[in-house]
Amino acid sequence: MKLAEAESKMQHTVEATQRAFNTIRTGRANASLLDKVLVDYYGSPTPLKSLANISTPDATTIQIQPYDKTSLNIIEKAISLSDVGLTPSNDGSAIRLNIPPLTSDRRKELVKLAAKYAEEGRVAIRNIRRDAVDSIRKLEKNAEVSEDEAKDQQDKLQKLTNKYTARIDELLTEKEKDITTV
């Protein structure tokens, strides 16, 4: 595994962690809360954002306007069954989700969830580093690179690892601030 490949994988891990953070409620309406909602549309699980226009008319409401009015009930059912934790209200042409203010206990739970997502991201980055170090050692063992080159590659790899774990920590700090801000 080359350094550029390891860096690319680490970048993708940071982006995946950011997407996971986006699914956590912060007390304000955000369309990305519904990113993980899949609707059983004509027998196949389809992402909600493919079936409807999702908007936030104000800070406490998410509005879902389906492209196909006949899918309104299945979208409502999918949201109810999802782990979003919001109750949809259907007015016959659109679905509205009211975002209630977060309690302090719920905020603490969400901070723990964000920390869990961050730790998963850090573990993934360390796994990428481990795989890259293994491939560097294999090259060194097969005499394809010198001992000094292998050491240099491992040092650069550690710097990349530190850079991307620090980025995840920054994202976590931002998310915790979003969650705890009333």
Buried (B, 14 or more C-beta within 10 A) or exposed (E): BEBEEBBEBBBEBBEBBBEBBBBBBBBBBBBEBBBBBBBEBEEEEBBBBEBBEBEBEEEBBBBBEBEEEEBBEBBBEBBEEBEBEBEBEBEEEBBBBEBEEBEEEBBEBBBEBBEEBBEBBBEBBBEBBEBBBEBBBEBBEEEEBEEEEBEEBBEBBEEBBEEBBEBBEEBBEEBBEBBBEE
